[in-house]
């Protein structure tokens, strides 16, 4: 099993950038896939970005071209680089890891984008 801790959230103005980090308690080398999800008040949790064990990535249409997901196996850390942020990106962002048939979630980190 693995524990996940997100960090890097905060307040940023529209057009700015943030980099979120997700630190795992064990090696993520053998993790099947990892991803970032977000949930805004009154809305469903949605997939933002995902990276598979083979390195393939996919993104929600709303963030494609602005966000980049990456992984550093040596540091057991998942990242989400967020550029050209919009107020609509305001949400709690969660890190997710899939290992065989199990899923793990972090506590979330708040991202707030002001106009």
C-alpha positions in Angstrom: 0.0 0.0 0.0 1.0 3.6 -0.4 0.3 6.9 1.4 0.0 10.1 -0.7 0.6 13.7 0.5 -0.1 16.7 -1.8 1.5 20.1 -1.5 2.1 23.2 -3.6 -1.4 24.6 -3.6 -2.2 28.2 -2.9 -3.5 31.5 -4.2 -2.5 32.7 -7.6 -3.8 35.3 -10.0 -5.3 34.4 -13.4 -2.6 33.7 -15.9 -0.1 32.6 -13.3 1.4 29.2 -12.6 1.6 26.6 -9.8 3.3 23.2 -9.5 1.6 20.6 -7.3 3.6 17.7 -5.8 2.4 14.4 -4.5 4.9 12.6 -2.3 4.4 8.8 -2.0 5.4 6.8 1.0 6.9 4.0 -1.1 8.4 3.5 -4.5 6.1 4.4 -7.4 8.1 2.5 -9.9 5.6 -0.4 -10.1 2.4 1.7 -9.7 0.0 1.0 -12.6 -1.0 4.6 -13.0 -1.2 7.9 -11.1 -3.4 10.9 -11.7 -4.6 14.2 -10.5 -8.3 14.9 -9.8 -10.0 18.1 -8.7 -13.3 19.0 -7.1 -14.9 22.4 -6.9 -17.7 23.2 -4.4 -21.0 21.9 -5.8 -19.4 19.9 -8.6 -18.4 16.3 -9.2 -14.8 15.2 -8.8 -13.2 15.1 -12.2 -10.0 13.7 -13.8 -7.5 16.4 -14.6 -4.5 14.4 -15.8 -3.2 10.8 -15.7 0.1 9.0 -16.4 0.4 5.2 -16.8 3.3 2.9 -15.9 4.4 3.0 -19.5 4.6 6.8 -19.4 1.5 7.6 -21.5 -0.4 10.7 -20.5 -3.9 12.0 -21.0 -5.6 15.2 -20.0 -9.1 16.7 -19.5 -10.0 18.8 -22.5 -10.3 21.8 -20.2 -6.6 21.7 -19.2 -5.0 20.3 -22.3 -2.1 22.5 -23.4 -1.9 24.3 -20.0 -1.2 21.5 -17.5 1.6 18.9 -17.6 1.7 15.7 -15.5 5.1 14.1 -14.7 6.7 11.6 -12.4 10.1 11.4 -10.6 10.6 7.8 -9.6 13.8 8.5 -7.7 12.0 10.9 -5.4 8.7 8.9 -5.3 6.9 12.0 -6.4 4.2 12.9 -8.9 3.9 16.5 -10.2 1.3 18.7 -11.9 2.6 21.8 -13.6 -0.2 24.2 -14.1 0.3 27.2 -16.4 -2.1 29.9 -17.7 -4.4 29.3 -14.7 -8.0 30.4 -14.9 -10.6 31.1 -12.2 -12.4 28.0 -13.4 -9.4 25.9 -12.2 -10.2 26.8 -8.6 -10.7 23.5 -6.7 -9.2 21.0 -4.3 -6.7 18.9 -6.2 -6.2 15.3 -5.2 -3.5 12.8 -6.0 -4.5 9.3 -7.0 -2.5 6.0 -7.3 -3.7 2.8 -8.8 -1.9 -0.4 -7.8 -3.4 -3.6 -9.3 -7.0 -3.5 -8.1 -6.5 -1.0 -5.3 -6.7 2.8 -5.3 -5.2 5.3 -2.9 -6.0 9.0 -2.4 -4.2 12.0 -0.8 -5.9 14.5 1.4 -6.0 17.2 -1.3 -4.5 20.7 -1.7 -6.5 23.9 -2.3 -5.8 25.9 -5.5 -7.5 29.3 -5.8 -7.2 31.4 -8.9 -8.3 35.0 -8.6 -9.4 37.2 -11.5 
